[in-house]
Amino acid sequence: MVFGGFPERVLIPFNWEPGRELPSPGGRRQRVALARAYMIIPVLVVLDEPNSNLDEVGEVGLIQAINSLKQNGSTVIIITHRTNILKVTNRLAVVKNGLLEMYGNY
């Protein structure tokens, strides 16, 4: 699979060109951390607000990476307030005030 014209081993490319704005430092840190996880295909990946500092292009790359991790057998736990990332989930747990409010298939 190719992400943005780059070989698969490059998880989320920085398609930077002169004159283009670079992704935010927070988004860059998130991409590097996810790239490290992607390279070893771990059994469990916990992502805390993984899309909070990403632009639309970064979020598309994040979704591709999560799907790829899942296809390779990783369990991915996503902690988020932004619901657009939920489309990559199989199950959903809603926690409110520290208590499990809802759990089931998504």
C-alpha positions in Angstrom: 0.0 0.0 0.0 1.2 3.5 -0.7 0.4 6.6 1.3 0.6 9.8 -0.7 3.0 8.4 -3.2 5.5 7.2 -0.6 6.4 3.6 -0.1 4.6 1.7 2.7 7.5 2.0 5.2 6.9 5.8 5.3 3.8 6.0 7.4 2.5 9.5 7.0 4.5 11.6 4.6 5.3 15.3 5.1 4.4 16.5 1.6 6.2 19.8 2.4 7.1 22.1 -0.5 8.7 25.5 -0.2 6.1 28.1 0.7 3.8 25.5 2.3 3.1 25.6 6.0 4.4 22.7 8.0 2.1 20.7 10.3 1.9 21.9 13.8 4.6 20.7 16.2 2.0 18.7 18.2 0.8 17.0 15.0 4.4 16.3 14.0 5.1 14.6 17.4 1.9 12.5 17.0 3.0 11.3 13.5 6.5 10.4 14.7 5.1 8.4 17.7 2.6 6.6 15.5 5.3 5.9 12.9 7.4 4.2 15.6 4.5 2.0 16.6 3.8 1.2 13.0 7.3 0.0 12.4 7.2 -2.8 15.0 3.5 -3.7 14.6 2.8 -4.1 18.3 0.1 -6.2 19.9 -1.5 -3.2 21.6 -1.5 0.5 20.6 -3.1 3.1 22.9 -3.7 6.4 21.2 -4.7 9.3 23.5 -6.3 12.1 21.4 -4.4 11.1 18.3 -6.1 13.5 16.0 -6.2 16.5 18.3 -3.4 18.4 16.5 -3.8 17.0 13.0 -5.1 18.7 9.9 -7.4 16.9 7.4 -4.5 15.4 5.5 -2.9 14.2 8.7 -6.2 12.7 9.9 -6.5 10.7 6.7 -3.0 9.3 7.2 -3.9 8.5 10.8 -7.0 6.5 9.8 -4.9 4.7 7.2 -2.3 3.8 9.8 -4.9 2.6 12.3 -6.5 0.4 9.7 -3.2 -1.0 8.7 -2.2 -1.8 12.3 -5.6 -3.5 12.8 -5.1 -5.6 9.6 -1.7 -6.7 10.9 -3.3 -8.0 14.2 -2.7 -5.0 16.5 -5.4 -4.0 19.0 -5.8 -0.3 18.9 -7.4 1.7 21.7 -8.4 5.3 20.9 -9.1 7.8 23.6 -10.8 10.8 22.0 -13.3 13.6 22.2 -13.4 14.1 18.4 -15.9 11.7 17.0 -14.8 11.6 13.4 -12.0 9.1 14.3 -14.6 6.6 15.6 -15.3 5.3 12.0 -12.2 3.1 12.4 -13.5 1.4 15.6 -15.2 -2.0 16.0 -16.3 -1.4 19.6 -17.1 1.8 21.6 -16.8 2.4 25.3 -18.2 5.7 26.6 -16.8 6.8 29.9 -18.4 9.7 31.8 -17.1 11.0 35.2 -14.8 8.0 35.5 -17.6 5.4 35.0 -18.4 3.2 32.1 -21.6 4.5 30.7 -22.0 2.5 27.5 -20.1 -0.3 25.8 -20.8 -2.2 22.6 -20.2 -2.7 18.9 -19.9 0.5 16.9 
